[in-house]
Amino acid sequence: MKFPSALVAPLAFSVLSFAPLVAPAPSQPGAALQACVKNALAETAIDDRIITPSEDTYKAASAGSILFEEFPALIVYAVSVDEISPLVKCGKANGYTVTPRSGAHHFENWSALNGTLVVDISHIDEVKISPDAKQATVGAGARLGTIYSLLGPTGRTFNAGICPSVGLGGYLGVGGYNMQMRYLGMAIDHIASARVVLADGSLVTASPTANPDLFFAIRGGGTYGFIVEVTINTVSIPRSAMVWMNFTQPSTRTQATQRYLDWASKQDPLFNSQLNLYGSHAGVLGWYVGKTVPDLTAIVKASGLMEIPGADIKITGNCSTENSRNFWLYTQTECTDDITAHTNFNTWYNVVPDDLAPVAGLQNFAFDDVPALPNEPKANLWSRISLINKTYFIKKSRPVTAAIVKYITEKSGALPAELAFWTEMTSFNISVPATGSFPWQSEADYLFRFEVTRSDNATVDVIGQKFMDDLDAYLVPRIGTASYAGYIDARISSDPYTAYWGDNVCKLSAIKKRYDPQNLFSNPFSIGPTPPKGIQCR
């Protein structure tokens, strides 16, 4: 891939400002680090790919999809796998933690961690498809939209999530939940092998037969080396039936939520669904893989959701995979012909490597604007947001009670509209055994993720934070502490290690000690080479 000079322009796109946060001011990296990084780069536009705190584009380049302010020592954009090992060695030799960044979707923006050498691989995004299309070798910086767009013409796809701008490397490090998982498992269950740069700069393969302990750890357990390339096993998803439901009356939010939770995870594993609860209404999306309109209508009727007053329910069939994925980005509420669906699909999935929208008031940094399918319309850039987030797994052993549902719907319904309250309640009850280090595959019944938007109005912002704190204090004693590392929360009230990695903590710590004994790749909640405080390992 050929890279032009960096594209730097004043911003035309306005989004929320950074979340209020106390963070250390940036300081210039040492001359030795800068010189080492420059020498490590082998391709074109070398100076344009190194961003220091003195540059106008530094704050924009440091920003992630979630607007928490971080101040890395230096940001470098790699464009080939061959550049990663020398860059890792630069960080280690000069005493800097090395932070891999694939998509900049970390929920605390720790992919641009304070004081670290950030190595951005969003341009290492090649997708090499095997002749039979049953596997693809993918640069770990490829965004999910790129993978889907390039696999689409083959009739196959990757079993992964709906957010098109998420980068593959980071996504696999947390497990990769998705909307086909109840019958196909997590994204990490479809990885054949990975190439990983270790802390000593060596490039190794991780697979079931080569460094199998590393292969286990990197699939769901965080960062134990720098993933640079992944061989994925593709899947064929048959035409399906889709359901879209909208419950517009605020008074029916509790009833809709309760009926959904009593029903969704108990259905055929081919049915994957999510309830979206807002301050004034609720909605449900469902994907019945390989099934027909009569099949889907029958299970929806059994839910009781059709009987809720004011319910608007649409069930359509013969849906292509692009049709089905469009539902989760709200570009469709019914399936269309394949050509129309593909046009809608491109709106969000035909991504460019620098796929995040500019940040209001900052000088933007963009390195390449060629989309995955260069002869088709580019996707919209992915909006950034400033929010407060809490996430919980509902285990099969601790189901949600009617009192919990009532608390959630009543308390959230009383919030100011400005906070844009949203909860996604996603059905799990996965039928596929775990193959990686994601700990909750057999136990999770639902995932609940709550968010409110940060407000520039201090009074409203305090209300949002208090709601989240009170919610956490109410829920944890009733449902437990299990959570998802893909939605990491710096304010988590429980032990983060057991919340995110469960009984795998000791095993993961031992693997970390073997492959990264000096903790070169780390963040505040990552598994270290010694067990976390308070956890006893044999």
Phi, psi and omega per residue, in radians:
M1 nan 2.382 -3.137
K2 -1.681 2.384 -3.057
F3 -2.019 2.158 3.079
P4 -1.343 3.060 3.034
S5 -1.062 2.696 -3.123
A6 -0.969 2.426 3.128
L7 -1.661 1.855 -3.078
V8 -2.075 2.167 -3.092
A9 -2.597 2.709 3.034
P10 -1.051 2.688 -3.051
L11 -1.403 2.486 3.059
A12 -2.055 -0.107 -3.045
F13 -1.938 2.250 -3.071
S14 -1.902 2.256 3.033
V15 -2.363 -3.084 -3.136
L16 -1.095 2.683 3.079
S17 -1.386 3.046 3.140
F18 -1.080 2.599 3.041
A19 -1.120 2.495 3.062
P20 -1.058 2.246 -3.011
L21 -2.833 2.418 3.048
V22 -1.575 2.069 -3.119
A23 -2.450 2.633 3.141
P24 -1.143 2.537 3.091
A25 -1.174 2.584 3.132
P26 -1.198 2.604 3.046
S27 -2.252 2.656 -3.101
Q28 -1.175 2.381 3.084
P29 -1.200 2.747 3.121
G30 -1.099 2.661 3.138
A31 -1.063 -0.587 -3.120
A32 -1.138 -0.728 3.108
L33 -1.114 -0.819 -3.126
Q34 -1.040 -0.765 -3.134
A35 -1.140 -0.708 3.136
C36 -1.113 -0.781 -3.138
V37 -1.099 -0.736 3.141
K38 -1.086 -0.727 3.138
N39 -1.216 -0.409 -3.114
A40 -1.341 -0.358 -3.087
L41 -1.468 2.305 -3.003
A42 -1.989 -0.180 -3.046
E43 -1.770 -2.782 -3.057
T44 -1.452 2.972 3.029
A45 0.931 0.784 -3.041
I46 -1.059 -0.884 -3.089
D47 -1.105 -0.585 -3.137
D48 -1.214 -0.332 -3.053
R49 -1.691 0.076 3.103
I50 -2.014 2.102 -3.090
I51 -2.039 2.096 3.115
T52 -1.887 2.881 -3.118
P53 -1.068 -0.304 -3.120
S54 -1.440 -0.138 -3.054
E55 -1.572 2.609 -3.094
D56 -1.103 -0.465 -3.093
T57 -1.562 0.029 -3.010
Y58 -1.063 -0.830 -3.084
K59 -1.147 -0.674 3.106
A60 -1.175 -0.715 3.135
A61 -1.181 -0.437 3.124
S62 -1.436 -0.281 -3.026
A63 -1.394 2.502 3.053
G64 -1.868 -2.949 3.127
S65 -1.228 -0.508 3.031
I66 -1.798 2.170 -2.901
L67 -1.490 1.321 2.884
F68 -1.884 2.326 -3.034
E69 -1.433 2.211 3.065
E70 -2.270 2.701 -3.081
F71 -2.227 1.435 3.098
P72 -1.187 2.746 3.117
A73 -1.172 -0.674 -3.098
L74 -2.837 2.547 3.082
I75 -2.081 2.281 3.099
V76 -2.248 2.379 3.141
Y77 -1.767 1.915 3.106
A78 -1.472 2.617 -3.141
V79 -2.177 -0.033 3.086
S80 -2.591 2.675 3.113
V81 -1.026 -0.589 -3.088
D82 -1.105 -0.354 -3.128
E83 -1.450 -0.317 -2.985
I84 -1.217 -0.826 -3.114
S85 -1.017 -0.847 3.082
P86 -1.062 -0.613 3.131
L87 -1.206 -0.710 3.071
V88 -1.054 -0.744 3.112
K89 -1.109 -0.623 3.087
C90 -1.062 -0.826 3.130
G91 -1.062 -0.819 -3.107
K92 -1.114 -0.787 -3.085
A93 -1.139 -0.475 -3.082
N94 -1.825 0.167 3.028
G95 1.376 0.455 -3.135
Y96 -1.907 2.397 2.908
T97 -1.098 2.458 3.118
V98 -1.812 2.197 -3.103
T99 -1.961 1.898 3.041
P100 -1.237 2.473 3.066
R101 -2.389 2.102 -3.136
S102 -1.846 -0.794 -3.098
G103 -2.237 -0.140 -3.138
A104 1.095 0.633 3.124
H105 -1.829 0.228 3.126
H106 -1.079 2.314 -2.997
F107 -1.263 -0.200 2.993
E108 -2.004 0.149 -3.080
N109 1.039 0.539 3.082
W110 -1.323 -0.024 2.976
S111 -1.360 0.012 2.977
A112 -2.304 0.817 -2.891
L113 -1.063 2.486 3.130
N114 -0.835 2.292 2.958
G115 1.270 0.170 -3.060
T116 -1.869 2.924 2.971
L117 -1.557 1.907 -3.137
V118 -1.587 2.140 3.100
V119 -1.923 1.837 -3.098
D120 -1.542 2.204 -3.106
I121 -2.012 0.396 -3.089
S122 -1.103 -0.271 3.099
H123 -1.697 -0.023 2.985
I124 -1.616 1.388 -2.896
D125 -2.312 0.379 3.135
E126 -1.170 2.490 3.084
V127 -2.121 1.878 -3.126
K128 -1.806 1.947 -3.023
I129 -1.656 2.331 3.128
S130 -1.157 2.775 -3.108
P131 -0.961 -0.626 3.127
D132 -1.596 0.023 3.103
A133 1.112 0.228 3.135
K134 -1.476 -0.212 3.018
Q135 -2.422 2.768 3.003
A136 -2.520 2.443 3.060
T137 -1.766 2.122 -2.877
V138 -2.197 2.308 2.984
G139 -1.055 2.391 -3.016
A140 -1.199 -0.176 3.057
G141 -1.562 -0.063 -3.136
A142 -1.100 2.383 3.066
R143 -1.464 2.687 -3.093
L144 -0.997 -0.619 3.104
G145 -1.058 -0.680 3.103
T146 -1.100 -0.801 -3.112
I147 -1.095 -0.816 -3.133
Y148 -1.118 -0.741 -3.082
S149 -1.106 -0.717 -3.092
L150 -1.388 -0.532 3.083
L151 -1.366 -0.446 -3.024
G152 -0.844 -0.869 -3.109
P153 -1.088 -0.306 3.141
T154 -1.443 -0.192 -3.070
G155 1.442 0.139 3.117
R156 -2.180 2.952 -3.110
T157 -2.654 -3.077 3.094
F158 -1.919 2.446 3.128
N159 -1.382 1.566 -3.042
A160 -2.620 -3.050 -2.933
G161 -1.377 -3.070 -3.030
I162 -1.749 -0.166 -3.118
C163 -1.447 1.963 -2.987
P164 -1.214 -0.395 -3.037
S165 -1.667 0.025 3.084
V166 -1.197 2.365 3.125
G167 -1.506 2.510 -3.003
L168 -1.081 -0.792 -3.042
G169 -1.019 -0.876 3.133
G170 -1.189 -0.629 -3.141
Y171 -1.068 -0.742 3.138
L172 -1.221 -0.489 -3.141
G173 -1.166 -0.302 -3.139
V174 -1.937 -0.119 3.062
G175 2.145 -0.762 3.067
G176 1.445 1.102 3.080
Y177 -1.302 2.732 -2.949
N178 -2.770 -3.124 -3.072
M179 -1.720 0.263 2.994
Q180 -2.162 0.131 -2.877
M181 -1.241 -0.419 -3.069
R182 -1.121 -0.448 3.080
Y183 -2.029 -0.274 -3.138
L184 -1.927 -0.234 -3.102
G185 1.522 -3.032 -3.140
M186 -1.326 2.871 3.103
A187 -0.998 -0.651 -3.099
I188 -1.145 -0.292 3.096
D189 -1.358 -0.026 -3.102
H190 -2.120 0.526 3.109
I191 -1.868 2.191 3.126
A192 -1.491 -0.668 -3.135
S193 -2.957 2.939 3.078
A194 -2.516 2.625 2.982
R195 -1.803 2.287 -2.965
V196 -2.325 2.270 3.001
V197 -1.553 2.144 -3.115
L198 -1.492 3.048 -3.084
A199 -1.106 -0.423 3.098
D200 -1.523 0.052 3.109
G201 1.591 -0.084 -3.140
S202 -1.325 2.588 3.115
L203 -1.829 2.076 -3.081
V204 -2.186 2.841 3.024
T205 -1.741 2.403 3.026
A206 -2.052 2.180 -3.100
S207 -2.755 3.134 3.084
P208 -1.055 -0.365 -3.111
T209 -1.990 -0.289 3.124
A210 -2.058 2.045 -3.088
N211 0.873 0.988 -3.053
P212 -1.090 -0.495 3.101
D213 -1.189 -0.686 3.064
L214 -1.136 -0.705 3.110
F215 -1.041 -0.724 3.076
F216 -1.079 -0.813 -3.004
A217 -1.207 -0.755 -3.044
I218 -1.248 -0.251 3.124
R219 -1.731 1.385 3.053
G220 1.939 -0.208 -3.022
G221 -1.829 0.098 -3.131
G222 1.826 -2.537 -2.983
T223 -2.009 2.080 3.134
Y224 -2.139 -0.044 3.101
G225 -3.096 3.124 -3.078
F226 -1.732 1.814 3.111
I227 -1.220 2.189 -3.117
V228 -2.022 -0.379 -3.110
E229 -2.710 2.514 -3.064
V230 -2.368 2.350 2.974
T231 -1.730 2.050 -3.083
I232 -1.812 2.586 2.959
N233 -1.605 2.127 -3.115
T234 -1.462 2.929 3.140
V235 -2.327 2.767 3.017
S236 -1.921 2.088 -3.141
I237 -1.829 2.073 -3.102
P238 -1.238 2.902 3.057
R239 -1.039 2.541 -2.888
S240 -2.361 3.062 2.994
A241 -1.926 2.502 -3.103
M242 -2.180 2.561 3.046
V243 -2.196 2.421 3.029
W244 -2.178 2.226 3.137
M245 -2.229 2.506 3.072
N246 -2.393 2.218 3.138
F247 -1.998 1.702 -2.916
T248 -1.452 -0.337 -3.080
Q249 -1.467 2.144 -3.138
P250 -0.957 -0.555 -3.081
S251 -1.231 -0.230 -3.112
T252 -1.740 0.053 -3.090
R253 -1.058 -0.755 -3.129
T254 -1.135 -0.799 -3.122
Q255 -1.095 -0.781 -3.137
A256 -1.111 -0.737 -3.131
T257 -1.129 -0.799 -3.119
Q258 -1.108 -0.785 -3.115
R259 -1.157 -0.663 3.100
Y260 -1.086 -0.838 -3.077
L261 -1.185 -0.515 3.098
D262 -1.259 -0.275 -2.909
W263 -2.064 -0.858 -2.807
A264 -1.051 -0.882 -3.029
S265 -1.265 -0.199 -3.138
K266 -1.539 -0.082 -3.064
Q267 -1.411 2.998 3.024
D268 -0.763 2.313 3.123
P269 -0.977 -0.323 3.078
L270 -1.260 -0.200 3.105
F271 -1.729 2.044 3.138
N272 -2.058 2.366 -2.994
S273 -2.637 2.933 3.138
Q274 -2.647 2.345 2.967
L275 -1.736 2.308 3.071
N276 -1.947 2.012 -3.091
L277 -1.831 2.190 3.117
Y278 -2.029 3.092 -3.089
G279 -1.149 -0.483 -3.053
S280 -2.127 -0.106 -3.111
H281 -2.793 -3.134 3.109
A282 -2.512 2.772 3.106
G283 -2.585 2.761 3.110
V284 -2.302 2.399 2.994
L285 -2.073 2.408 -3.139
G286 -2.481 2.485 -3.096
W287 -2.213 1.950 3.135
Y288 -1.812 1.697 -2.941
V289 -1.187 2.192 3.063
G290 1.320 0.124 -3.063
K291 -1.886 3.065 -3.043
T292 -1.925 3.021 3.093
V293 -1.033 -0.808 3.097
P294 -1.062 -0.673 3.108
D295 -1.052 -0.822 -3.092
L296 -1.241 -0.686 3.122
T297 -1.033 -0.680 -3.111
A298 -1.099 -0.762 -3.113
I299 -1.334 -0.539 3.087
V300 -1.179 -0.702 3.095
K301 -1.020 -0.668 -3.106
A302 -1.199 -0.311 -3.088
S303 -1.319 -0.407 -3.020
G304 1.441 -0.064 -3.107
L305 -1.181 -0.525 -3.138
M306 -1.158 -0.377 -3.064
E307 -1.529 -0.103 -3.120
I308 -1.227 2.309 -3.115
P309 -0.994 2.340 3.082
G310 1.383 0.097 -3.114
A311 -1.138 2.310 3.045
D312 -1.944 1.957 -3.010
I313 -2.249 2.244 3.112
K314 -2.163 2.226 3.098
I315 -2.154 2.148 3.132
T316 -2.286 2.778 -3.063
G317 -2.285 -3.051 -3.100
N318 0.989 0.701 -3.008
C319 -1.577 2.227 3.011
S320 -1.187 2.893 3.109
T321 -1.104 -0.655 3.081
E322 -1.103 -0.731 3.034
N323 -0.935 -0.869 -3.044
S324 -1.122 -0.740 3.139
R325 -1.170 -0.528 3.141
N326 -1.083 -0.541 -3.128
F327 -0.984 -0.717 -3.041
W328 -1.298 -0.188 3.035
L329 -1.902 0.203 2.988
Y330 1.048 0.517 2.999
T331 -1.592 -0.157 3.112
Q332 -2.568 2.610 2.963
T333 -2.089 -0.088 3.032
E334 -2.488 2.646 3.096
C335 -1.255 2.566 -3.111
T336 -2.128 -3.064 2.986
D337 -1.147 2.782 -3.005
D338 -1.116 -0.604 -3.119
I339 -1.167 -0.792 3.105
T340 -1.108 -0.720 3.119
A341 -1.076 -0.693 -3.141
H342 -1.158 -0.679 3.071
T343 -1.063 -0.792 3.077
N344 -1.102 -0.705 -3.136
F345 -1.024 -0.782 3.132
N346 -1.052 -0.488 -3.106
T347 -0.953 -0.582 -3.128
W348 -2.127 -0.403 -2.971
Y349 -1.765 -0.329 3.117
N350 -1.455 1.246 -2.900
V351 -1.451 2.795 2.961
V352 -1.743 2.833 3.139
P353 -1.013 -0.755 3.079
D354 -1.636 1.459 -2.883
D355 -1.673 0.015 -3.122
L356 -1.604 2.460 -3.133
A357 -1.158 2.684 3.076
P358 -1.040 2.761 3.103
V359 -1.734 2.271 -3.090
A360 -0.955 2.271 3.048
G361 1.480 0.002 -3.122
L362 -2.031 2.612 3.051
Q363 -1.260 2.119 -3.013
N364 -1.338 2.700 3.003
F365 -2.157 2.181 3.057
A366 -2.471 2.431 -2.976
F367 -1.922 -0.456 -3.077
D368 -2.784 2.318 -3.118
D369 -2.118 0.522 3.087
V370 -1.628 2.103 -3.082
P371 -1.332 2.998 -3.125
A372 -0.992 -0.794 3.047
L373 -1.839 1.643 -2.935
P374 -1.134 -0.363 -3.116
N375 -1.680 0.161 3.115
E376 -2.120 2.835 -3.079
P377 -1.024 2.473 3.110
K378 -1.236 2.643 3.017
A379 -1.257 2.713 2.935
N380 -1.075 2.568 3.038
L381 -1.229 2.527 -3.061
W382 -1.338 2.218 -3.101
S383 -1.194 2.573 3.032
R384 -1.721 2.787 -3.084
I385 -2.622 2.656 3.045
S386 -1.925 2.080 -3.005
L387 -2.560 2.956 2.965
I388 -1.989 2.367 -2.933
N389 -2.350 2.427 2.992
K390 -2.415 2.389 -3.073
T391 -2.366 2.447 -3.126
Y392 -2.495 2.505 2.900
F393 -1.618 2.335 2.990
I394 -1.605 2.021 -3.121
K395 -1.458 2.681 3.108
K396 -1.057 -0.526 -3.112
S397 -1.380 -0.219 -3.128
R398 -2.353 1.213 -3.072
P399 -1.137 2.746 3.129
V400 -1.275 2.321 3.129
T401 -1.608 2.913 3.083
A402 -1.083 -0.585 3.118
A403 -1.135 -0.678 3.115
I404 -1.147 -0.780 3.117
V405 -1.041 -0.770 -3.137
K406 -1.101 -0.723 3.125
Y407 -1.054 -0.847 -3.082
I408 -1.077 -0.844 -3.052
T409 -1.239 -0.670 -3.119
E410 -1.258 -0.798 -3.124
K411 -1.150 -0.738 -3.127
S412 -1.236 -0.569 3.124
G413 -1.172 -0.319 -3.140
A414 -1.608 -0.011 -3.095
L415 -1.319 2.652 3.027
P416 -1.046 2.441 -3.125
A417 -1.025 -0.515 -3.114
E418 -1.013 -0.459 -3.120
L419 -1.346 -0.202 3.079
A420 0.842 0.885 3.140
F421 -0.952 2.425 3.079
W422 -2.633 2.370 2.989
T423 -2.237 2.289 2.973
E424 -1.792 2.241 3.097
M425 -2.048 1.778 -2.987
T426 -1.829 2.286 3.142
S427 -1.266 2.343 3.052
F428 -1.941 -1.886 -3.046
N429 0.884 0.995 -3.046
I430 -1.244 2.385 -3.082
S431 -1.610 -0.042 -3.064
V432 -1.843 2.291 3.118
P433 -1.111 2.611 3.119
A434 -1.212 2.470 3.040
T435 -2.015 -0.226 -3.105
G436 -2.090 -2.737 -3.013
S437 -1.724 0.124 2.965
F438 -1.124 2.141 -2.878
P439 -1.534 -0.240 -2.913
W440 -1.906 0.285 -3.003
Q441 -1.072 -0.701 -3.106
S442 -1.511 -0.315 -3.017
E443 -1.782 -0.468 -3.014
A444 -1.268 2.303 3.054
D445 -1.782 -0.691 3.073
Y446 -2.512 2.757 2.890
L447 -1.988 2.241 3.046
F448 -1.914 2.145 2.993
R449 -2.152 2.140 -3.135
F450 -1.837 2.456 3.013
E451 -2.560 2.607 2.892
V452 -2.270 2.586 3.133
T453 -1.398 2.421 3.046
R454 -1.155 2.539 -3.094
S455 -2.063 2.508 3.023
D456 -1.280 -0.265 3.053
N457 -1.461 1.934 -3.022
A458 -1.020 -0.657 -3.127
T459 -1.125 -0.792 3.134
V460 -1.155 -0.694 -3.133
D461 -1.087 -0.692 3.094
V462 -1.102 -0.692 3.102
I463 -1.056 -0.745 3.134
G464 -1.114 -0.763 3.139
Q465 -1.168 -0.711 3.127
K466 -1.123 -0.708 3.102
F467 -1.018 -0.804 -3.115
M468 -1.150 -0.718 3.122
D469 -1.131 -0.765 3.121
D470 -1.144 -0.711 3.101
L471 -1.029 -0.797 -3.139
D472 -1.090 -0.787 3.135
A473 -1.092 -0.551 3.115
Y474 -1.343 -0.775 -2.987
L475 -1.331 -0.769 -2.982
V476 -0.972 -0.806 3.116
P477 -1.129 -0.352 -3.050
R478 -1.706 -0.503 -3.090
I479 -2.128 -0.236 -3.138
G480 1.738 -3.047 -2.951
T481 -1.895 -0.062 -3.065
A482 -1.018 2.353 -3.079
S483 -2.526 3.138 -3.044
Y484 -2.052 2.159 -3.088
A485 -1.147 -0.323 3.085
G486 -1.226 -0.288 3.065
Y487 -2.116 0.916 -2.982
I488 -1.086 2.582 -2.996
D489 -2.311 1.951 -3.113
A490 -1.142 -0.357 -3.126
R491 -1.747 0.312 -3.101
I492 -0.972 2.384 -3.024
S493 -1.512 -0.274 -3.131
S494 -1.827 3.100 3.106
D495 -1.122 2.095 -3.047
P496 -1.169 -0.542 -3.045
Y497 -1.199 -0.829 3.116
T498 -1.299 -0.492 3.094
A499 -1.143 -0.717 -3.056
Y500 -1.608 -0.496 -3.034
W501 -2.231 0.071 2.975
G502 0.883 -2.320 -3.091
D503 -1.357 0.012 3.140
N504 -1.508 -0.069 -3.001
V505 -0.996 -0.867 -3.079
C506 -1.136 -0.746 3.115
K507 -1.081 -0.742 -3.139
L508 -1.166 -0.673 3.122
S509 -1.101 -0.697 3.105
A510 -1.128 -0.662 3.103
I511 -1.190 -0.697 3.087
K512 -1.044 -0.743 -3.141
K513 -1.067 -0.620 -3.128
R514 -1.271 -0.737 -2.989
Y515 -1.751 -0.413 -3.118
D516 -2.511 1.141 -3.000
P517 -1.129 -0.406 3.133
Q518 -1.706 0.110 3.053
N519 1.052 0.771 -3.130
L520 -1.123 -0.682 3.115
F521 -1.746 1.850 -3.041
S522 -2.735 2.771 2.981
N523 -2.534 3.087 -3.012
P524 -0.998 -0.463 -3.121
F525 -2.006 0.161 -3.106
S526 -1.289 2.685 3.075
I527 -1.197 2.259 -3.126
G528 -1.781 3.083 -3.125
P529 -1.310 -0.162 2.981
T530 -2.085 2.582 -3.098
P531 -1.023 2.521 3.096
P532 -1.035 2.668 3.123
K533 -0.982 2.307 3.105
G534 1.586 -0.089 3.129
I535 -1.934 2.131 -3.128
Q536 -1.652 2.156 3.108
C537 -2.058 2.456 3.129
R538 -1.360 nan nan
